[in-house]
């Protein structure tokens, strides 16, 4: 007898529906799975057999053949356990329904019939809605995530017996319901705040500009000057996620398997801080069936790289495509996947190997050639893609001992959010969300300067030896500074502040050494 059920698989950050065809025929007991299954899918036969028997349900005796269509696409993971089990039960008399074309099943089975959580519930729910499938059955831990998608009745269940009872109508189950807007508005409180940072007014201003315009930033300063402390407080001033950004970010984290259990929707911008020993595959993504890396998990948020020169050269160089294009493409022999990776890069580094170059309180033991080689670990093309270079000097004792606190993150975030709203209105209808993403055409349109501001920028370009890419970066940052001032036109003071943030450019460091 033939019985069909529906499931789904993830491809990139999206999903596609998989038809699970189960045929049971007389003969020697055998279980064959076809349709390019991986090892985890092939092993499901043992989990299904034990789960069905331990739940007291009838397991058919005979030759069982399972086909996962489309057969030309590789299937991976244990999420096909439940739909395969339902197909096997459907060939007998356990299920009263003659067809389950309006149901999509997803879940890993334990040996006692329990349902274990799986990856990709959110994109699968989106795929189910797109195909007009009304009911989605999956483990209870994934229900909150999938229920974010309207138009699909999501049932989060605990075991195989409950799934059978749901389909047969033996028991009444209520679909999971969540309010996505309320989930998005429920911002968790952070114990971190910029009022805790003593001094470093210039660095805090640079971070405000960077987050307001989505600009990449690098902080250079001696050990203990507060670079990491400043970076860890960036999430407290980031603007809130829009609903579309939250959905896209949650899909990436769901596919990557890093979404917290029971989480329905990511409601704050990601902050990823990988260690400098990370591989290029860990940063950019990879695997036989590619999974998103840190640059994609930081999508719509912050990627913080501490001790930037300590990262392997090839690891840093792979970031050039996502920094420029906002996406990363991972090619394999059988497939090619593209993951979104529109993030803000924040780096931190010492000015030299010993860390005390330009430190007024401690002597540097490095020679000029050693300093040059240390800084050269970050290539010129990569450094050109970083909009803001800021010096973070040691904090004086008078500032450390001062009883007054700095400006709270709440006030900074208010200005950042207001500035992002200005940019959203400016770029309405375009596919960009911040000044840092402006194309050359948009720069010419929205960053037109003249008179004294133009002459001031020309003198700086000639004197500092900035590249053509740096010219565009300065105009983008100046546009953000003007937006923070709520100024319609870019003025000379805005250009001056933007130029100040290029004072630690590669050419300047080499000149000073």
DRENGU-67732 format. One record per residue (C-alpha): residue in one letter; x, y, z. Coordinates in Angstrom, 1 decimal. Layout:
<nodes>
code,X,Y,Z
A,X,Y,Z
...
</nodes>
This chain:
<nodes>
code,X,Y,Z
X,0.0,0.0,0.0
X,1.2,3.5,-0.8
X,0.8,6.5,1.5
X,2.1,10.1,1.1
X,2.9,12.7,3.7
X,4.6,16.1,3.4
X,7.7,17.5,5.0
X,10.3,20.2,4.2
X,14.0,20.7,4.0
X,16.2,23.9,4.2
X,18.2,25.2,1.3
X,20.3,28.1,2.3
X,18.0,30.2,4.5
X,14.9,29.2,2.6
X,13.0,25.9,2.6
X,11.2,23.7,0.1
X,8.5,21.1,0.5
X,9.5,17.5,0.3
X,6.9,14.8,-0.5
X,7.5,11.6,1.5
X,6.2,8.5,-0.3
X,5.9,5.3,1.7
X,5.2,2.0,0.1
X,4.7,-1.3,2.1
X,4.6,-4.5,0.1
X,4.6,-8.2,1.1
X,7.9,-9.8,1.4
X,11.0,-10.0,3.5
X,11.2,-7.3,6.2
X,13.4,-4.6,4.7
X,13.6,-0.8,5.0
X,15.0,1.2,2.0
X,15.2,5.0,1.8
X,15.8,6.6,-1.6
X,15.9,10.2,-2.8
X,19.6,11.1,-1.9
X,19.3,10.7,1.8
X,22.4,11.4,4.0
X,23.5,9.1,6.9
X,21.1,10.7,9.4
X,18.1,10.1,7.2
X,19.2,6.5,6.5
X,19.5,5.8,10.2
X,16.0,7.0,10.8
X,14.6,3.5,10.1
X,15.9,2.3,13.5
X,14.5,5.3,15.4
X,11.1,5.0,13.6
X,10.8,1.2,14.3
X,11.6,1.6,18.0
X,9.4,4.7,18.4
X,6.4,3.2,16.8
X,6.6,0.0,18.8
X,7.3,1.7,22.1
X,4.3,3.9,21.6
X,2.1,0.8,21.3
X,1.3,1.4,17.6
X,1.2,-1.2,14.8
X,4.4,-1.4,12.8
X,3.8,-3.1,9.5
X,5.7,-6.3,8.5
X,7.0,-6.3,5.0
X,9.2,-4.5,2.5
X,9.1,-0.7,3.3
X,10.3,1.7,0.6
X,10.5,5.4,1.4
X,11.1,8.0,-1.4
X,11.9,11.6,-0.6
X,10.9,13.8,-3.6
X,12.4,15.7,-5.3
X,14.8,12.9,-5.6
X,17.6,14.9,-7.2
X,18.3,17.1,-4.1
X,20.4,15.9,-1.2
X,18.4,15.4,2.0
X,20.1,15.7,5.4
X,19.2,15.7,9.1
X,16.8,13.9,11.3
X,13.7,16.1,10.7
X,12.3,13.5,8.3
X,11.7,11.0,11.2
X,8.1,12.1,11.9
X,6.8,12.4,8.3
X,8.3,9.0,7.5
X,6.7,7.5,10.6
X,3.3,9.0,9.7
X,3.6,7.6,6.2
X,4.4,4.1,7.6
X,1.4,4.3,10.0
X,-0.8,5.6,7.1
X,-0.2,2.3,5.2
X,-2.0,0.4,8.0
X,-5.1,1.1,9.9
X,-3.6,3.4,12.6
X,-4.6,6.6,10.7
X,-8.2,7.2,9.9
X,-7.4,9.8,7.3
X,-6.9,8.6,3.7
X,-4.6,11.5,2.9
X,-2.6,14.2,4.6
X,-2.1,16.6,1.7
X,-2.9,19.6,4.0
X,-0.5,18.6,6.8
X,3.3,19.1,6.9
X,5.3,17.1,9.5
X,8.7,17.9,10.9
X,10.6,16.4,13.9
X,13.2,13.9,15.1
X,12.0,10.9,17.0
X,13.5,9.5,20.1
X,13.3,5.7,20.8
X,10.4,6.2,23.1
X,8.4,8.2,20.5
X,9.2,11.7,21.9
X,9.7,14.6,19.5
X,13.0,16.4,19.6
X,13.6,19.9,18.1
X,15.0,20.5,14.7
X,16.6,23.3,12.7
X,14.9,25.7,10.3
X,11.3,25.8,11.7
X,10.7,29.4,10.7
X,11.7,29.1,7.0
X,9.8,25.8,6.8
X,6.7,27.6,8.1
X,7.2,30.3,5.5
X,7.4,27.6,2.8
X,4.3,25.9,4.1
X,2.3,29.1,3.8
X,3.7,29.8,0.3
X,2.4,26.3,-0.8
X,-1.0,26.8,0.8
X,-0.5,24.1,3.5
X,-2.7,24.9,6.4
X,-1.3,22.7,9.2
X,2.2,22.3,10.5
X,3.1,19.7,13.1
X,6.5,19.9,14.8
X,8.2,19.5,18.2
X,6.9,21.7,21.0
X,10.2,23.5,21.3
X,10.0,24.7,17.7
X,6.3,25.9,17.9
X,6.9,29.4,19.1
X,9.4,30.0,16.3
X,7.1,28.7,13.5
X,4.0,30.4,14.9
X,5.5,33.7,14.0
X,4.3,33.0,10.4
X,0.6,33.9,10.0
X,-1.7,31.8,7.9
X,-0.5,28.4,9.1
X,-1.9,26.5,12.1
X,1.2,25.4,14.1
X,0.9,22.4,16.5
X,3.8,21.9,18.8
X,3.5,18.4,20.2
X,5.6,16.2,22.5
X,5.4,12.7,21.1
X,4.2,10.5,18.3
X,1.0,9.4,20.1
X,-0.1,13.1,20.3
X,0.5,13.5,16.5
X,-1.6,10.4,15.7
X,-4.4,11.6,18.1
X,-4.3,15.1,16.4
X,-4.6,13.7,12.9
X,-7.4,11.2,13.9
X,-9.3,13.9,15.9
X,-9.1,11.7,19.0
X,-8.0,14.6,21.1
X,-8.4,18.4,20.7
X,-5.2,20.4,20.4
X,-5.0,24.2,20.2
X,-2.6,25.6,17.6
X,0.2,27.7,19.0
X,-0.4,31.5,18.8
X,2.1,34.3,19.3
X,2.0,38.0,18.6
X,5.1,38.8,16.5
X,4.9,42.5,17.2
X,4.8,41.9,20.9
X,7.8,39.5,20.7
X,9.7,42.2,18.7
X,8.9,44.9,21.3
X,10.0,42.8,24.3
X,13.5,44.1,24.5
X,15.6,42.4,27.1
X,17.4,44.6,29.6
X,21.1,44.7,29.5
X,23.3,45.2,32.5
X,25.8,47.0,30.3
X,25.6,50.8,29.7
X,27.9,53.5,28.2
X,27.5,55.5,31.4
X,30.0,53.0,32.9
X,32.7,54.0,30.5
X,35.0,56.7,31.9
X,36.4,59.2,29.4
X,36.8,58.1,25.8
X,34.4,60.8,24.6
X,35.9,60.7,21.0
X,35.6,56.9,20.8
X,32.0,57.0,22.1
X,31.1,59.6,19.5
X,32.7,57.5,16.7
X,30.7,54.5,17.8
X,27.5,56.6,17.8
X,28.3,57.7,14.2
X,29.1,54.1,13.2
X,25.9,52.6,14.6
X,23.8,55.5,13.2
X,25.0,55.0,9.7
X,26.0,51.3,9.7
X,29.6,52.1,9.2
X,32.5,49.7,9.7
X,34.9,50.8,12.5
X,38.3,49.9,13.9
X,39.6,51.0,17.3
X,43.3,51.2,17.8
X,44.8,51.6,21.2
X,47.0,50.1,23.9
X,45.9,47.3,26.2
X,43.5,48.4,28.9
X,42.3,51.5,27.1
X,38.7,50.2,27.0
X,38.4,49.0,23.4
X,36.6,45.7,24.3
X,34.5,47.5,27.0
X,33.3,50.0,24.4
X,32.5,47.3,21.8
X,30.5,45.1,24.2
X,28.2,48.0,24.9
X,27.4,48.6,21.2
X,24.2,46.5,21.4
X,22.8,49.0,23.9
X,22.7,51.8,21.4
X,21.7,49.9,18.2
X,18.4,50.8,16.7
X,15.6,48.3,17.1
X,15.0,45.7,14.4
X,12.2,46.1,11.9
X,9.8,43.2,11.5
X,11.3,42.2,8.2
X,14.8,42.4,9.6
X,13.8,40.3,12.6
X,12.3,37.6,10.3
X,15.4,37.4,8.1
X,17.8,37.3,11.1
X,15.7,34.6,12.8
X,15.8,32.5,9.7
X,19.6,32.6,9.6
X,19.9,31.7,13.2
X,17.3,28.9,12.9
X,19.1,27.3,9.9
X,22.4,27.7,11.7
X,21.1,25.9,14.8
X,22.0,28.7,17.2
X,18.5,29.9,17.9
X,17.7,29.6,21.6
X,15.2,26.8,22.6
X,11.7,28.2,22.7
X,12.7,31.5,21.1
X,10.0,32.8,18.8
X,11.7,35.8,17.2
X,15.1,37.5,17.5
X,14.2,40.9,18.9
X,17.6,42.5,19.1
X,20.4,43.0,16.6
X,23.0,40.2,16.8
X,26.4,40.8,18.3
X,28.9,38.1,17.3
X,32.5,38.0,18.7
X,34.4,35.0,17.4
X,37.9,34.2,18.7
X,40.9,35.0,16.6
X,41.6,31.3,16.1
X,38.5,30.9,14.0
X,38.9,29.3,10.5
X,37.8,30.9,7.3
X,35.0,28.3,7.0
X,33.8,29.2,10.5
X,33.8,32.9,9.7
X,32.3,32.8,6.2
X,30.4,29.5,6.4
X,30.9,26.1,4.9
X,30.5,22.4,5.2
X,29.6,19.6,2.7
X,26.1,21.2,2.8
X,27.0,24.8,3.7
X,25.8,26.4,6.9
X,26.0,30.1,7.7
X,29.1,31.4,9.3
X,29.7,34.2,11.7
X,29.4,36.9,9.0
X,25.9,35.7,8.3
X,24.9,35.1,11.9
X,25.9,38.8,12.4
X,23.5,39.8,9.6
X,21.6,43.1,10.6
X,24.0,43.4,13.6
X,27.6,43.6,14.7
X,30.6,41.4,14.0
X,33.3,42.2,16.6
X,36.8,41.0,15.9
X,39.1,41.7,18.9
X,42.8,41.6,18.3
X,42.3,42.0,14.6
X,45.9,41.4,13.5
X,45.9,38.0,15.3
X,43.3,36.6,12.8
X,44.9,34.6,10.0
X,45.4,36.6,6.9
X,43.2,34.3,4.7
X,40.4,34.5,7.3
X,40.4,38.3,7.1
X,40.5,38.4,3.3
X,37.4,36.3,2.9
X,35.4,39.1,4.4
X,36.0,41.4,1.5
X,33.0,40.1,-0.5
X,30.4,40.3,2.3
X,31.7,43.7,3.3
X,31.3,44.9,-0.2
X,28.2,43.0,-1.4
X,26.3,42.3,1.8
X,26.1,38.6,1.0
X,28.4,35.6,0.8
X,28.3,32.8,-1.8
X,29.6,29.4,-0.9
X,30.2,27.1,-3.9
X,30.4,23.4,-3.8
X,30.6,20.8,-6.6
X,26.9,19.9,-6.3
X,25.4,23.3,-5.3
X,26.0,26.9,-4.6
X,24.4,28.8,-1.7
X,24.1,32.5,-1.0
X,23.7,33.7,2.6
X,22.9,37.4,3.5
X,25.7,39.0,5.5
X,24.9,42.7,5.8
X,26.7,43.4,9.1
X,28.7,46.2,10.7
X,32.3,45.2,11.3
X,33.9,46.5,14.5
X,37.6,45.7,15.0
X,40.0,46.3,17.8
X,43.8,46.1,17.7
X,46.9,47.3,19.5
X,49.0,49.8,17.6
X,52.1,47.5,17.7
X,53.0,44.0,19.0
X,53.9,45.3,22.5
X,50.9,47.6,22.5
X,52.4,50.8,23.7
X,53.2,52.7,20.5
X,52.0,56.4,21.0
X,51.3,55.6,24.7
X,52.5,58.7,26.6
X,52.9,56.7,29.8
X,54.8,53.7,28.7
X,57.7,53.2,26.2
X,57.3,51.1,23.1
X,59.9,48.4,22.5
X,59.0,47.8,18.9
X,61.1,49.0,16.0
X,59.5,50.9,13.1
X,59.9,47.9,10.8
X,58.2,45.6,13.4
X,55.3,48.1,13.7
X,54.9,48.2,9.9
X,54.8,44.4,9.6
X,52.3,44.3,12.5
X,49.9,46.8,10.9
X,50.4,45.2,7.5
X,48.7,42.1,8.7
X,45.5,43.9,7.8
X,45.6,44.4,4.0
X,45.1,47.8,2.4
X,41.9,46.7,0.5
X,40.3,45.4,3.7
X,41.3,48.6,5.7
X,39.8,50.7,2.8
X,36.5,49.0,3.5
X,36.4,50.2,7.0
X,34.8,53.6,7.2
X,36.0,54.8,10.6
X,39.5,54.4,12.2
X,39.6,55.8,15.7
X,42.3,56.1,18.3
X,41.5,54.9,21.8
X,44.2,56.3,24.1
X,44.8,55.4,27.7
X,42.3,56.9,30.2
X,43.8,59.5,32.5
X,43.5,58.9,36.3
X,41.4,62.0,36.7
X,38.8,60.6,34.4
X,38.9,57.2,36.0
X,38.5,58.6,39.5
X,35.7,61.0,38.6
X,32.4,60.4,40.3
X,30.3,61.7,37.5
X,29.0,59.1,35.1
X,28.9,59.4,31.3
X,25.9,59.7,29.0
X,23.6,56.7,29.3
X,23.1,54.3,26.4
X,19.4,55.2,26.3
X,20.1,58.8,25.2
X,22.6,57.7,22.6
X,20.2,55.1,21.2
X,17.5,57.7,20.9
X,19.8,59.8,18.6
X,20.9,56.7,16.6
X,17.3,55.6,16.1
X,16.2,59.0,15.0
X,19.1,59.1,12.5
X,18.2,55.7,11.1
X,14.6,56.9,10.6
X,15.9,59.8,8.5
X,17.9,57.3,6.3
X,14.9,55.0,5.9
X,12.8,57.9,4.6
X,15.7,58.9,2.3
X,16.1,55.5,0.8
X,12.4,54.5,0.7
X,11.9,52.2,-2.2
X,15.6,51.3,-2.4
X,17.1,48.0,-1.2
X,19.4,49.7,1.3
X,18.8,50.7,4.9
X,21.7,53.0,5.9
X,24.2,55.5,4.6
X,27.0,53.0,4.7
X,25.3,51.0,1.9
X,25.0,53.9,-0.5
X,26.1,53.2,-4.1
X,28.2,55.7,-6.1
X,25.0,57.0,-7.7
X,23.4,57.5,-4.4
X,26.5,59.2,-3.0
X,26.4,61.7,-5.9
X,22.7,62.3,-5.2
X,22.7,62.7,-1.4
X,26.3,63.7,-0.6
X,26.7,66.7,-2.9
X,29.1,69.2,-1.3
X,30.4,72.5,-2.6
X,32.2,75.7,-1.7
X,34.4,75.5,1.4
X,33.5,71.9,2.3
X,34.7,70.8,-1.2
X,38.0,72.6,-0.9
X,38.5,71.3,2.6
X,38.1,67.7,1.5
X,40.4,68.3,-1.5
X,43.2,69.5,0.8
X,42.8,66.5,3.1
X,42.8,64.0,0.2
X,46.0,65.5,-1.2
X,47.8,65.8,2.2
X,46.8,62.4,3.6
X,47.1,60.4,0.4
X,43.6,58.9,0.7
X,42.4,56.4,-1.9
X,39.4,56.8,-4.2
X,37.5,54.4,-2.0
X,38.4,56.4,1.1
X,36.9,59.5,-0.6
X,33.5,57.7,-0.8
X,33.8,56.5,2.8
X,34.4,60.1,4.0
X,31.3,61.3,2.2
X,29.2,58.5,3.6
X,30.4,59.2,7.1
X,29.9,63.0,6.6
X,26.3,62.3,5.5
X,25.7,60.4,8.8
X,27.2,63.1,10.9
X,24.9,65.6,9.1
X,21.9,63.4,9.8
X,22.8,63.2,13.5
X,22.8,67.0,13.4
X,19.5,66.9,11.5
X,21.1,69.0,8.8
X,19.8,68.8,5.2
X,23.2,69.7,3.6
X,26.7,68.4,4.4
X,28.7,71.3,5.9
X,32.4,71.8,6.4
X,32.2,70.7,10.1
X,30.7,67.4,9.0
X,33.5,66.8,6.5
X,36.1,67.7,9.2
X,34.7,65.1,11.6
X,34.5,62.5,8.9
X,38.2,63.2,8.0
X,39.2,62.9,11.6
X,37.9,59.3,11.5
X,40.4,58.5,8.7
X,43.5,59.7,10.6
X,44.5,56.1,11.4
X,44.4,55.0,7.8
X,47.1,52.7,6.6
X,49.1,55.4,4.8
X,49.1,57.6,7.9
X,50.3,54.7,10.1
X,53.2,54.0,7.7
X,54.1,57.7,7.6
X,54.1,58.1,11.4
X,56.3,55.0,11.9
</nodes>
